[in-house]
Amino acid sequence: MKMDLTDTTASKINNALVQGRRAIGTPAIGMVLTLVIVTDEEHAYDALKAANEASREHPSRKLVVIKRVSRSPRDRAQARLDAEVRVGTSAGTGETVVLRLYGEVIDHAQSVVLPLLLPDAPVVVWWPVASPIDPAKDPLGALGQRRVTDTYAAEDPVTELAARAASYTPGDTDLAWARITPWRSMLAAALDQQPGIEVTSAEVEGEAYNPSGELLAMWLADRLGITARRTVSEGPGLTAVRLETTSGVITLDRPDGSLATLSMRGQPDRAVALKRRDTAELLAEELRRLDPDDIYESALKYGVERLGEPVPAAPAAAGGSAGPAPAPEAAEATEPAKAEAAEAAEDKPAPAKKSSGKKAASK
């Protein structure tokens, strides 16, 4: 059931929701949260489609906030709210209200959304695109216990990650982090199968402008206390992770975005399902937890700049089980070693070759 309300108010929208539930014979509210989707007209359809699919697991009231930009000063001075109320099968599992804001009401979107929130239910705010620099301080973001962004949709994802780290507030999360959940699970399981080994370095390979690669490298570096490098491939998405260990190389290679191969010394290669998930699956995962994600916070604050600049990926050997390659000096040097090298350089000039290595280590 669908109802269109032009130049309306939050009170009339609530009445329309009640009438819609009675008309389809479901007066009881069985929803577990309110999902506020802040987007534009271009991305509204895809975002709402993903939210409807996710609502099969998390029945919710979905409030889609679309800020319509007025062309003339006269139109910008006139406040108007149009709403599209959907209940029943057209709204997924739950209810949907599409809010289109015009004029001065754009600057007060939170006053429109607040009366429509489900009572005594958590609120999740999701920006599919164009998320604010500090989601927690955004007027709409302040309404939510969880704030979901997607740095993959940013113009410069790596710079966006640094901004996210600087403004992080408990409750913030990102779909780029949800994309690497299967990778993190598979790598943790691989290390559990070889107790006692020590990981010395890691390399994460994936397409450029994919923030999931940086997040995965930062997670490995932060959790294992190692140097992790980010290398660039043709994609799609993440393509491989290589862990240098005292017992050999552990490789998780996914060249096609669907099926991966796990290779470890002393064990046969194994094929594992590691397909790229769509937005609905990622959103459903984020809605499963409403508490702060401490692991995401720790990995995010590790810092993109500590990974160094991405370098072209080396060609993979046939079979995917090549021995460990010598790590560059920059990957092996620790922070104390860098400081000692800098002091030694001040006292005694170094040969040209070693000087080049010290510069690489300091980058």
Residue pairs with C-beta under 8 A, 6 or more apart in sequence:
1 20
1 23
1 24
1 86
1 87
1 88
1 90
2 84
2 85
2 86
2 90
3 16
3 19
3 20
3 84
3 85
3 86
4 82
4 83
4 84
4 85
5 12
5 13
5 16
5 82
5 83
5 84
5 85
6 82
7 80
7 81
7 82
8 81
8 82
8 83
9 81
10 112
10 114
10 115
10 116
11 115
12 83
13 83
13 85
13 97
13 116
14 115
14 116
16 83
16 85
17 85
17 87
17 95
17 97
20 85
20 86
20 87
20 88
20 95
21 27
21 29
21 87
21 95
23 87
24 87
24 88
26 87
26 88
29 118
30 59
31 59
31 60
31 61
31 94
31 95
31 118
31 121
32 58
32 59
32 60
32 121
32 122
33 58
33 60
33 61
33 118
33 121
33 122
33 123
33 124
33 287
33 290
34 60
34 61
34 62
34 63
34 116
34 117
34 118
34 121
34 122
34 123
34 124
35 51
35 55
35 58
35 60
35 61
35 62
35 63
35 124
35 126
35 287
36 63
36 65
36 113
36 123
36 124
36 125
36 126
36 140
36 143
36 144
37 44
37 47
37 48
37 51
37 62
37 63
37 64
37 65
37 126
37 128
38 65
38 109
38 125
38 126
38 127
38 140
39 47
39 64
39 65
39 66
39 127
39 128
39 129
39 130
40 66
40 67
40 129
40 130
41 66
41 68
43 128
43 129
44 64
44 66
44 98
46 128
46 279
47 64
47 126
47 128
47 279
48 62
48 64
48 96
48 98
49 280
50 128
50 278
50 279
50 280
50 283
51 60
51 62
51 92
51 126
51 280
51 283
52 62
52 91
52 92
52 93
52 96
53 92
53 280
53 284
54 280
54 281
54 283
54 284
54 287
55 62
55 92
55 93
55 94
56 92
56 93
57 284
57 287
57 288
58 284
58 287
58 288
59 93
59 94
60 93
60 94
60 287
61 94
61 95
61 96
61 97
61 116
61 117
61 118
62 91
62 92
62 94
62 95
62 96
62 97
63 97
63 99
63 113
63 116
63 117
64 96
64 97
64 98
64 99
65 99
65 101
65 109
65 112
65 113
65 140
66 98
66 99
66 100
66 101
67 101
67 106
67 109
68 100
68 101
68 102
68 106
70 76
70 78
70 102
70 103
75 102
75 103
76 103
76 104
77 103
77 104
78 102
78 103
78 104
79 102
79 103
79 104
79 105
80 101
80 102
80 103
80 105
81 99
81 100
81 101
81 102
81 105
81 112
82 99
82 100
82 102
83 97
83 98
83 99
83 100
84 96
84 97
84 98
84 100
85 95
85 96
85 97
86 95
86 96
86 97
86 98
87 95
87 96
90 96
97 116
99 109
99 112
99 113
101 109
101 112
105 112
108 139
109 139
109 140
110 139
110 140
110 142
110 143
113 140
113 143
114 143
117 123
117 143
122 144
122 145
122 146
122 290
123 143
123 144
123 145
123 146
124 144
124 145
124 146
124 147
124 148
124 286
124 287
124 290
125 135
125 138
125 140
125 141
125 143
125 144
125 146
125 147
125 148
126 147
126 148
126 149
126 283
127 135
127 147
127 148
127 149
127 150
128 150
128 153
128 279
129 150
129 153
130 153
131 149
131 150
131 154
132 138
132 141
133 163
133 167
134 141
134 167
134 169
135 141
135 147
135 149
135 167
135 169
135 172
136 142
136 147
136 167
136 169
136 171
136 172
137 167
141 147
144 171
145 171
145 290
146 171
146 173
146 286
146 287
146 290
147 169
147 171
147 172
147 173
148 173
148 174
148 175
148 283
148 286
149 164
149 172
149 173
149 174
149 175
150 174
150 175
150 176
151 157
151 160
151 161
151 164
151 174
151 176
151 211
152 175
152 176
152 179
152 210
152 211
152 212
154 160
154 211
156 209
157 176
157 209
157 210
157 211
157 214
158 209
158 211
158 214
158 304
160 211
161 176
161 211
161 214
161 215
161 300
161 304
162 303
162 304
162 305
164 172
164 174
164 300
165 300
165 301
165 303
165 304
168 297
168 300
168 301
170 292
170 297
171 292
173 286
173 293
173 296
174 211
174 215
174 296
175 279
175 282
175 283
175 286
176 210
176 211
176 212
176 215
177 212
177 215
177 293
177 296
177 299
177 300
178 282
178 285
178 286
179 212
179 237
179 238
179 276
179 277
179 282
180 212
180 215
180 216
180 219
180 238
181 285
182 274
182 277
183 216
183 238
183 241
183 252
183 274
184 216
184 219
186 252
186 260
186 262
186 272
186 274
187 220
187 241
187 243
187 250
187 252
190 243
190 250
190 252
190 262
190 264
191 197
191 199
191 243
191 250
193 264
193 267
194 245
194 247
194 250
194 264
197 245
197 246
197 247
198 245
198 246
199 224
199 226
199 243
199 244
199 245
200 226
200 244
200 245
200 246
200 327
201 226
201 227
201 228
201 229
201 243
201 244
201 327
201 331
201 332
202 217
202 220
202 221
202 224
202 226
202 227
202 228
202 229
202 241
202 242
202 243
202 244
203 228
203 229
203 230
203 231
203 240
203 241
203 242
203 244
204 213
204 214
204 216
204 217
204 220
204 228
204 229
204 230
204 231
204 238
204 240
204 241
205 213
205 231
205 232
205 233
205 238
205 239
205 240
205 241
205 242
205 313
206 212
206 213
206 230
206 232
206 233
206 235
206 237
206 238
206 239
206 240
207 213
207 232
207 233
207 234
207 235
207 236
207 237
207 238
207 239
208 232
208 310
210 235
210 237
210 238
212 237
212 238
213 230
213 238
214 230
214 304
214 307
215 299
215 300
216 238
216 241
217 228
217 229
217 230
217 307
218 228
218 299
218 300
218 302
218 303
218 304
218 306
218 307
219 295
219 299
219 302
220 226
220 228
220 241
220 243
221 227
221 228
221 302
221 306
221 307
222 298
222 299
222 302
223 299
227 327
227 330
227 331
227 332
228 307
229 307
229 308
229 311
229 331
230 307
230 308
230 310
231 310
231 311
231 312
231 313
231 314
232 310
232 311
232 312
232 313
233 239
233 240
233 313
235 257
236 256
236 257
236 276
237 257
237 276
238 254
239 253
239 254
239 255
239 313
240 251
240 252
240 253
240 254
240 255
240 313
240 316
241 251
241 252
242 249
242 250
242 251
242 252
243 249
243 250
243 251
244 324
244 327
247 265
247 266
248 264
248 265
248 266
248 323
248 324
249 263
249 265
249 321
249 322
249 323
249 324
250 262
250 263
250 264
251 261
251 262
251 263
251 264
251 320
251 321
252 260
252 261
252 262
252 263
252 272
252 274
253 260
253 261
253 263
253 316
253 320
254 260
254 261
254 274
257 275
257 276
258 273
258 274
258 275
258 276
259 271
259 272
259 273
259 274
259 275
260 271
260 272
260 273
260 274
261 269
261 270
261 271
261 272
261 320
262 269
262 270
262 271
262 272
263 269
263 320
263 321
265 321
269 319
269 320
269 321
308 330
308 363
309 363
314 325
316 322
328 360
329 357
329 360
329 361
330 360
330 361
330 363
333 341
333 361
337 361
338 361
338 362
341 358
341 361
342 358
342 362
344 350
345 355
345 358
350 358
